[in-house]
Amino acid sequence: MWMTVRNDDIYSYRWGDPDYARAFLRNLPGPDQLAGYYMGPDGYIWGREFIDKEPETPRQLVMKKQWFSFMLWGRLSYDPTLPDSLFRQTLAARYPEIDAARLLSASVEASKIIPLATRFYWRDIDVKWFPEACIAHPKQGGFQTVEAFVRGATMEASGIMNIREYADALLAGETTAGVTPPQVAEELHAHAKAAIDIVSSLDSGSNKELRLTLGDYRAMALLGHYYAEKILGATDLALFDGTAEESKRQSAVQHLESALEWWKQYAAVATSQYAPQILTRIGNCDLNALVSNVEDDVRIAREWQSGTLEGRQQ
């Protein structure tokens, strides 16, 4: 058979995590079953990019803009044992003005964020989930609220507990089994902080491509901080639902207010480089316009009534 490998999650940003690509490729079916695979997006076109605010003339092909990502998938598909040193050397040749090892580390840290957020908040196809904007198609719920996160599922076989499972275990005094929502949030914060620290230490000089690449990594890192705080807020809201302890609600509100601030920073960085876009599977995607939706999460937490979740009426 031939397999379709779809990128439904990352359209705008320059992505690059060799370990993720290696692990993915090594877990494809073996040659006794698989003749090969082809990769592509369903809701996006790998033609000329159309959202850059500093476009090349003519506008750059997506495959040229995201050259490092395509290199990883292409080279590692033929030989997944290729070491990171190859990719460091490639980055050093392209960007001799900065430390290639640190640039690769920034890429890896930032590129772990959307995959982890998606494993935690799992909606299996593109119309249901576009993590760059925390939205789905309007018929699939549009902006994914804190309530949606409270009720949401994690990716099957990911080993991650969803928020209701975790809250129910705590309220029952049971031992949690698996990676917990707070641990996911901690990991997201760690990747985000590491990426921002490295990006802040690198000077792109007059290299436009490098400056925009670092901007992509910063944007994904800020998005990671947003999802971490949203997960923590949703977790506290689920605990408030089961206990009616006002301290849990207040903690949820504080996390969601923090998430709002991270979203504003994320939107500012992302929209400094990219214009709003209309995606075939999602519809309109405008990060600044979504600030009001992010603000509404705070209202949802403030107005939440304990016992709202099924099976918890008091």
C-alpha positions in Angstrom: 0.0 0.0 0.0 0.9 3.7 -0.2 0.1 5.9 2.8 -1.1 9.4 3.0 0.8 11.5 5.5 -1.1 14.7 6.2 0.0 18.0 7.7 -3.2 19.4 9.1 -1.7 21.4 12.0 1.1 23.7 11.0 0.7 25.8 7.9 2.2 29.2 8.7 5.4 28.5 10.6 8.8 27.1 9.9 8.9 23.8 11.7 11.9 21.5 12.4 12.3 18.7 14.9 14.5 15.8 13.6 13.6 13.5 16.5 9.9 13.8 15.8 10.4 13.1 12.1 12.6 10.1 12.9 10.2 8.6 15.4 7.2 9.1 13.0 9.0 7.5 10.1 10.3 4.6 12.2 6.7 3.8 13.2 5.3 3.6 9.7 4.5 0.0 8.6 7.5 -2.0 7.3 8.4 -2.7 3.7 6.4 -5.9 3.8 3.3 -3.7 3.9 4.3 -0.2 2.8 5.5 0.8 -0.7 6.0 4.4 0.3 4.1 7.5 1.4 3.2 10.8 0.0 2.8 13.9 2.2 0.5 16.9 1.8 -2.0 19.2 3.5 -5.7 18.9 2.8 -6.7 22.5 3.7 -3.7 24.4 2.4 -1.8 24.7 -0.8 2.0 24.2 -1.1 2.2 26.8 -3.9 3.3 30.3 -3.3 2.8 31.6 0.2 0.1 34.3 0.4 0.3 35.7 4.0 3.8 37.0 4.5 3.9 40.8 5.2 7.4 41.0 3.8 7.0 38.9 0.7 9.6 38.0 -1.9 8.9 39.0 -5.5 7.4 36.8 -6.8 6.0 35.3 -3.6 8.1 32.5 -2.3 7.1 28.9 -2.8 6.0 27.3 0.5 8.6 24.5 -0.1 11.3 27.1 -0.3 10.1 29.0 2.8 9.8 25.8 4.8 12.9 24.3 3.3 14.2 22.9 6.6 11.0 20.9 7.3 10.9 19.4 3.9 14.6 18.5 4.1 14.0 16.7 7.4 11.1 14.6 6.0 12.9 14.0 2.7 16.3 13.0 4.0 15.1 11.0 7.0 12.6 9.2 4.9 15.5 7.6 3.0 17.7 7.2 6.0 16.2 7.8 9.5 19.7 7.2 11.1 21.1 10.5 9.7 22.4 12.3 12.8 21.6 15.8 14.0 25.1 16.9 13.1 24.1 16.8 9.4 21.3 19.3 10.1 23.5 21.5 12.2 26.0 21.6 9.4 23.3 22.5 7.0 22.0 25.4 9.2 25.6 26.5 9.7 26.1 26.7 5.9 22.9 28.7 5.4 23.3 31.0 8.4 27.0 31.3 9.1 26.4 34.4 11.2 25.0 32.6 14.2 25.6 29.5 16.3 23.9 26.7 14.3 23.7 24.3 17.3 21.6 26.9 19.2 19.5 27.6 16.2 18.7 23.9 15.9 17.9 23.8 19.6 15.5 26.7 19.2 13.8 25.0 16.3 13.4 21.7 18.2 12.0 23.3 21.3 9.5 25.5 19.4 8.5 22.6 17.1 7.6 20.3 20.0 4.8 22.6 21.1 2.0 22.1 18.6 2.5 18.3 18.5 2.2 18.1 22.3 -0.8 20.5 22.4 -2.5 18.4 19.8 -1.8 15.1 21.6 -3.4 16.6 24.7 -6.4 18.2 22.9 -7.1 15.6 20.3 -9.5 16.3 17.4 -8.7 14.0 14.6 -9.1 15.9 11.4 -8.4 19.4 10.1 -12.0 20.7 10.2 -12.0 20.0 13.9 -8.7 21.5 15.0 -6.3 24.1 13.8 -3.9 24.6 16.7 -2.2 27.7 15.3 -5.4 29.5 16.2 -7.2 27.2 18.7 -10.1 26.9 16.3 -12.2 24.5 14.3 -14.6 25.0 11.4 -17.6 27.0 12.6 -19.8 23.9 12.2 -17.3 22.0 14.4 -17.4 24.6 17.2 -15.2 27.4 16.0 -13.0 28.7 18.8 -12.2 25.9 21.2 -13.2 27.3 24.6 -12.0 26.4 28.1 -15.1 24.4 28.5 -14.2 22.4 25.3 -10.8 21.7 26.9 -12.5 20.5 30.1 -14.6 18.1 28.1 -11.9 17.2 25.6 -10.2 13.9 24.8 -6.5 13.2 24.5 -4.9 11.3 21.6 -5.5 7.5 21.9 -2.4 5.6 23.1 -0.6 8.9 23.9 -0.5 8.0 27.6 -2.0 11.4 28.5 -4.9 11.7 30.9 -7.7 14.0 29.8 -8.8 16.7 32.2 -12.0 14.9 33.4 -10.1 11.7 34.0 -7.5 13.5 36.0 -10.0 15.5 38.0 -12.2 12.5 38.7 -9.2 10.5 40.0 -8.1 13.3 42.3 -11.6 13.8 43.7 -11.9 10.0 44.3 -8.5 9.9 46.0 -7.2 7.5 43.3 -3.7 7.3 41.9 -3.4 9.1 38.6 -2.3 6.7 35.7 -0.5 8.4 32.9 0.8 11.8 32.1 -1.4 14.4 33.8 -2.7 17.7 32.5 -0.4 19.7 34.8 2.6 17.7 33.6 1.6 18.5 30.0 1.3 22.2 30.9 4.7 22.1 32.7 6.3 20.5 29.6 4.7 23.1 27.3 6.0 25.9 29.5 9.5 24.4 29.5 9.7 24.0 25.7 8.3 27.6 25.3 10.8 29.1 27.8 13.7 27.3 26.3 12.8 28.4 22.7 12.3 32.0 23.8 15.6 32.1 25.8 17.5 30.8 22.8 15.8 33.1 20.2 16.4 36.1 22.4 20.1 35.3 22.5 20.5 35.1 18.7 21.1 38.1 16.4 19.8 37.7 12.9 21.6 40.8 11.7 20.6 41.8 8.2 19.5 38.3 7.3 15.7 38.6 6.6 15.1 34.9 6.3 16.8 34.2 9.6 14.9 37.0 11.3 11.6 35.6 10.1 12.6 32.1 11.1 13.4 33.3 14.7 10.0 35.1 14.7 8.3 31.8 13.8 10.0 30.1 16.7 9.1 32.9 19.1 5.4 32.8 17.9 5.2 29.0 18.5 6.8 29.4 21.9 4.3 32.0 23.0 1.5 29.8 21.7 3.0 27.1 24.0 2.7 29.3 27.0 -0.9 30.1 26.1 -1.9 26.4 25.8 -0.1 25.6 29.1 -2.1 28.2 31.0 -5.3 27.2 29.3 -4.8 23.6 30.3 -4.1 24.6 33.9 -7.2 26.8 33.9 -9.4 24.1 32.5 -8.0 21.6 35.0 -8.8 23.9 38.0 -12.3 24.5 36.5 -13.0 20.8 36.4 -11.8 20.5 40.0 -14.1 23.4 41.0 -17.0 21.7 39.2 -16.6 18.7 41.5 -15.8 20.5 44.7 -17.5 23.9 44.6 -14.2 25.2 46.2 -14.1 28.9 45.3 -10.3 28.8 45.4 -10.3 26.4 42.5 -12.4 28.8 40.5 -10.2 31.7 41.3 -7.1 29.7 40.3 -8.8 28.8 37.0 -9.6 32.5 36.4 -6.0 33.5 37.1 -4.6 30.9 34.7 -7.0 32.0 32.0 -6.1 35.6 32.5 -2.5 34.6 32.1 -3.4 32.7 29.0 -5.0 35.8 27.6 -1.8 37.8 28.1 0.2 35.1 26.4 -2.3 35.0 23.5 -2.0 38.8 23.0 1.8 38.4 22.8 1.5 35.5 20.5 -0.9 37.3 18.2 1.3 40.4 18.1 4.4 38.4 17.1 2.6 36.2 14.5 0.7 39.1 12.9 3.8 41.2 12.7 4.9 38.6 10.1 1.6 37.3 8.7 -1.7 38.6 7.5 -5.1 36.9 8.4 -6.0 34.1 6.1 -9.0 32.1 4.9 -8.4 28.3 5.1 -10.6 25.9 3.1 -11.3 23.6 6.1 -11.4 26.2 8.8 -12.6 29.5 7.4 -11.4 32.9 8.5 -8.3 32.8 10.7 -7.5 36.2 12.3 -5.5 35.9 15.6 -6.2 39.4 16.7 -9.9 39.1 16.1 -9.8 36.0 18.4 -8.7 38.0 21.4 -12.3 38.5 22.3 -12.8 34.7 22.3 -9.8 34.2 24.6 -11.2 36.9 26.9 -14.5 35.0 27.0 -12.7 32.0 28.5 -12.2 34.2 31.6 -15.9 35.0 31.7 -16.8 31.3 31.3 -14.7 30.4 34.4 -16.1 33.3 36.5 -19.7 32.2 35.7 -19.2 28.4 35.9 -21.6 26.6 38.2 -20.3 23.6 40.1 -22.0 20.4 39.1 -22.2 21.5 35.5 -20.4 18.4 34.1 -22.5 15.3 33.6 -22.7 13.0 36.6 -21.8 15.8 39.0 -25.1 17.5 39.7 -25.3 18.5 43.3 
